């Protein structure tokens, strides 16, 4: 027995209307404004993860976490809940939409208020983020997007694949890892400073006594305080460093194709061992010790002692230019 074509068409229309209603309700949810608050301790752990857009995390004087703003149009699920002393903020999007959806209404625009003593763990794929004022420790991971953070205390870790990193008034141990993007950091602490960069310019001002810098391509400009230990390694890129040597300080710097200019503040008391291989060159502006040159081949080296020789400085290059002053 054949179906009545009119009744069949009516059923199809009802089904289509239902689907459209569901889709519209999902879109309405995804694009809605949010303003929610949870009571917390004065030092909660805040875990936040979303895919794209922008986020600003700032502190206030309440024992609460509040999130306001707008969710992107591809949002599938939004979570804002407390688990013990941890507040979880999670924005899930429809599968793979973040790979191609670049419309403004597809992006989150979120502001989060947290207690000053909060500890933050933030992760995103395509977002710019601003973080300010947290004292409990901060971890930031961004694949594509710029990172701006200021006035952070306790341990701070920043990871970026594509995007610039700008940090101001960081007062705890600091670690920065970047693949593509410039780094600018103001580190007002004697705690450890570690920086790893593949491509990008690096500008650092730090009071750390223990500094490690590894770069592949990109120039580095560092203004350091009193150093106990400085380790530098670079493939291509010029480095300019100013520092003061503490007694028994250890400085070791290596480069393949870039130049290093190391400027020493105050009275220098150290033993120097400087070597240039292949096409490298050495300029000694600390004293009149002459540069030794290989009888056969382009190599150069110099060894000398300034003051009592309390610290130790070792610098080497393959094809770069080393200057000490």
C-alpha positions, 0 to 999 in steps of 0.5 A: 500500500503506497503512502499518501504523498500529502501526509508524507510531505507534511511529516517531512515538513514537521521533521525539517522544522524540528531540526531547524528549531534545534539548530537555532536553539544551539546557535542561540546558546552559543552566542548568548552573553554569560555572567556567572559567579562562583564562591571560592576560597581566597586562593583557588585553582582556576583552570580555563580552556577555550579554543578561539577569541580573546580572554582577559583574566584579572583580579578583584577583592572578592573570594569569588570567580566571575566570568562575563562576556560572549561565547563564540557561535560554534560553542557546543558546551560551556562548563563553569563549575567548582570541584573542591578548591578548583574552578573549571572553565571549559568552552567546547566547540563543534568538531573541527570548526575552529580550524576554518571559522574565522568570523567575529561571532565565532570567537569568544570574548571573555573576562574572568575575575579571580581572587588575588591569591589564585593560581591559574592554568590557561590553555587556548588554540587561537586566542589573545590573552591578557592576565594581570595581578595573580599571586598564586602562580600562572601557567599560560599555553597558547598555540596561535595568539599574543600573550600579555601578562603583568604583575604576576607573583610565584612561579610563572610559565608561558608557552607560545607557538605562534605569537608575541609574548609581553611580560611586565613586573614578574616577581617569581621564577619565570620560564618562557618557551616560544617557537615563532614570535617576539619576547619582551619580559620585565622580570623583577626577581632574583629567582630563576629565568629560563627562555627558549626561543626558535624564531623571534627577537628577545628583549629581557630585563631581569634581576635573576641571579640564575639565567638560561637562554637558548635561541635558534634565530633572532637577536637578543638584548638582555639587561641583567643584574648580579649574576651567579650563573648565566648560560647562553646558547645560540645558533643564528642571531646577535646577542647583547648582554649587560651584567654584573658578576657576583663572586664565584659566578659562572658564565658560559656562552656559545654561538654558531653564527651570531655575534655576542657582545658582553658588557660587564658592570662595576669592577670585574673580577674574573678569569676569561677563556674566549675562543673563536673557531673557523671564521669567528673573531674576538674583540677584547675591550677589557684590557690590553691582552692580545688575541692569539691566532692559529698559525694555520687556519682562521681560529682565535683565542684569548685567556686572561684574568681581571682583578682577583679572578673570582668568577669564570667566563667562557665564551665560544663561537664558530663563525660569530664575533665575540666582544667583551667590554 
